[in-house]
Amino acid sequence: MKRLENKVVIITGGAGGIGGAASELFAGEGANVVVADLDEKAGMRLQAKIAANGGTCAFLRCDVSRSDDVRSVIDFCKDKLGALDVIYNNASVYLAKLDGRVTEIEESVWEKVIAINLRSIYLFCKYGIPVMMKKGGSIINTASSAGVIGIPNCDAYTATKGATVQLTKSMAVEYGRYRIRVNCIAPAAIITPMVKESNPSDGSDLFDERAFLNLRTPLRRYGTPVEIAKVALFLACDESSYLNGSVIVADGGITVCGDLSKIPE
Ligand SMILES: NC(=O)c1ccc[n+]([C@@H]2O[C@H](COP(=O)([O-])OP(=O)(O)OC[C@H]3O[C@@H](n4cnc5c(N)ncnc54)[C@H](O)[C@@H]3O)[C@@H](O)[C@H]2O)c1
């Protein structure tokens, strides 16, 4: 028996990056995957790839910050697929060069990041949880190292990720009685387009990849999208049946690391 046999799973931002890896992994485990993403080209490509591998996937174009779009995705699950078992809130943006310190961020940038990264979770949970209540289910939110420690120069992003950690905990307490488990993954340094944007290698002093890997990353390497997708799979399926309100930090040890330069070579 596959681990997500016949489960209806929404993956937001599921067309690429970590979400794309999760869409393929979950479909391979028997899930009926619904990808809610803005990127139509990548979404259609992924839908075809999963179908070619014998899986089930529906791509729905959705801006996760828009209530109408989110409600159409939930209605699709309820009316066309007859269930909703897992919501993987994965979509987010990191607006490089626009996000920064609070004194510098434009109000419109602040609002946009909050809407895509945080309001999206509120919307999917607000409209999705009532559909899940009869049978129970699993909600997986996505924070970041920025939700656990202070990361400079991305205060809007950091604010959404800290809020995601806390929202996970309060929802876990509220909806546990309906057999809905709510957990969170806090990744860092996963090699996707986002990590490249947030760590520019543009010749400036802003980011030194070698220093990053040698001084901040105990495993001395980036993580891969599928390494996070596997954590999400664990949280989605019954193997994690007694996890509720947990924050799984999946960052190769970055957030527990003080100063690697103190370690002799
Ligand atoms: N990559 C990392 O190192 C890292 C670190 C910490 C946290 N995270 C978190 O992991 C999650 C996935 O990150 P990633 O690196 O795969 O990002 P990514 O940028 O590679 O992929 C994000 C996906 O979300 C989609 N998306 C963006 N805005 C959207 C919107 N308004 N509506 C619908 N879809 C939208 C994009 O089209 C894309 O498919 C995010 O929540 C991110 O904050 C990633």
The ligand as an SDF file (V2000), in Angstrom:
LIG
                    3D

 44 48  0  0  0  0  0  0  0  0999 V2000
   14.8460   27.2470   -0.8330 N   0  0  0  0  0  0  0  0  0  0  0  0
   15.1720   27.4760    0.4300 C   0  0  0  0  0  0  0  0  0  0  0  0
   16.3560   27.4190    0.8200 O   0  0  0  0  0  0  0  0  0  0  0  0
   14.1290   27.7980    1.4460 C   0  0  0  0  0  0  0  0  0  0  0  0
   14.5690   28.1850    2.7130 C   0  0  0  0  0  0  0  0  0  0  0  0
   13.6270   28.4860    3.6700 C   0  0  0  0  0  0  0  0  0  0  0  0
   12.2850   28.3730    3.3880 C   0  0  0  0  0  0  0  0  0  0  0  0
   11.8760   28.0060    2.1470 N   0  0  0  0  0  0  0  0  0  0  0  0
   10.4520   27.9700    1.9080 C   0  0  0  0  0  0  0  0  0  0  0  0
   10.1070   26.8020    1.1620 O   0  0  0  0  0  0  0  0  0  0  0  0
    8.9870   27.1010    0.3110 C   0  0  0  0  0  0  0  0  0  0  0  0
    9.3180   26.7460   -1.1120 C   0  0  0  0  0  0  0  0  0  0  0  0
   10.4610   27.4900   -1.5000 O   0  0  0  0  0  0  0  0  0  0  0  0
   11.2500   27.2270   -2.8560 P   0  0  0  0  0  0  0  0  0  0  0  0
   12.6770   27.4760   -2.5650 O   0  0  0  0  0  0  0  0  0  0  0  0
   10.8210   25.9450   -3.4660 O   0  0  0  0  0  0  0  0  0  0  0  0
   10.6940   28.4580   -3.7350 O   0  0  0  0  0  0  0  0  0  0  0  0
   10.6300   28.6460   -5.3100 P   0  0  0  0  0  0  0  0  0  0  0  0
   10.6620   30.1160   -5.5430 O   0  0  0  0  0  0  0  0  0  0  0  0
   11.6570   27.7830   -5.9650 O   0  0  0  0  0  0  0  0  0  0  0  0
    9.1760   28.0710   -5.6820 O   0  0  0  0  0  0  0  0  0  0  0  0
    8.0170   28.7270   -5.2270 C   0  0  0  0  0  0  0  0  0  0  0  0
    6.8070   28.2960   -6.0190 C   0  0  0  0  0  0  0  0  0  0  0  0
    5.7180   29.1130   -5.5570 O   0  0  0  0  0  0  0  0  0  0  0  0
    5.0390   29.6590   -6.6740 C   0  0  0  0  0  0  0  0  0  0  0  0
    4.4210   30.9360   -6.3120 N   0  0  0  0  0  0  0  0  0  0  0  0
    5.0270   32.1100   -6.0260 C   0  0  0  0  0  0  0  0  0  0  0  0
    4.1070   33.0700   -5.7660 N   0  0  0  0  0  0  0  0  0  0  0  0
    2.8950   32.4880   -5.8910 C   0  0  0  0  0  0  0  0  0  0  0  0
    1.5560   32.9380   -5.7550 C   0  0  0  0  0  0  0  0  0  0  0  0
    1.2740   34.2200   -5.4440 N   0  0  0  0  0  0  0  0  0  0  0  0
    0.5460   32.0640   -5.9540 N   0  0  0  0  0  0  0  0  0  0  0  0
    0.8130   30.7670   -6.2910 C   0  0  0  0  0  0  0  0  0  0  0  0
    2.0510   30.2760   -6.4340 N   0  0  0  0  0  0  0  0  0  0  0  0
    3.0880   31.1240   -6.2300 C   0  0  0  0  0  0  0  0  0  0  0  0
    6.1030   29.8050   -7.7540 C   0  0  0  0  0  0  0  0  0  0  0  0
    5.5080   29.8760   -9.0530 O   0  0  0  0  0  0  0  0  0  0  0  0
    6.9440   28.5500   -7.5300 C   0  0  0  0  0  0  0  0  0  0  0  0
    6.4270   27.4450   -8.2550 O   0  0  0  0  0  0  0  0  0  0  0  0
    8.6910   28.5910    0.5440 C   0  0  0  0  0  0  0  0  0  0  0  0
    7.6660   28.7190    1.5030 O   0  0  0  0  0  0  0  0  0  0  0  0
    9.9830   29.1320    1.0870 C   0  0  0  0  0  0  0  0  0  0  0  0
    9.7950   30.2980    1.8750 O   0  0  0  0  0  0  0  0  0  0  0  0
   12.7820   27.7310    1.1560 C   0  0  0  0  0  0  0  0  0  0  0  0
  1  2  1  0
  2  3  2  0
  2  4  1  0
  4  5  1  0
  4 44  2  0
  5  6  2  0
  6  7  1  0
  7  8  2  0
  8  9  1  0
  8 44  1  0
  9 10  1  0
  9 42  1  0
 10 11  1  0
 11 12  1  0
 11 40  1  0
 12 13  1  0
 13 14  1  0
 14 15  2  0
 14 16  1  0
 14 17  1  0
 17 18  1  0
 18 19  2  0
 18 20  1  0
 18 21  1  0
 21 22  1  0
 22 23  1  0
 23 24  1  0
 23 38  1  0
 24 25  1  0
 25 26  1  0
 25 36  1  0
 26 27  1  0
 26 35  1  0
 27 28  2  0
 28 29  1  0
 29 30  1  0
 29 35  2  0
 30 31  1  0
 30 32  2  0
 32 33  1  0
 33 34  2  0
 34 35  1  0
 36 37  1  0
 36 38  1  0
 38 39  1  0
 40 41  1  0
 40 42  1  0
 42 43  1  0
M  CHG  2   8   1  16  -1
M  END
$$$$
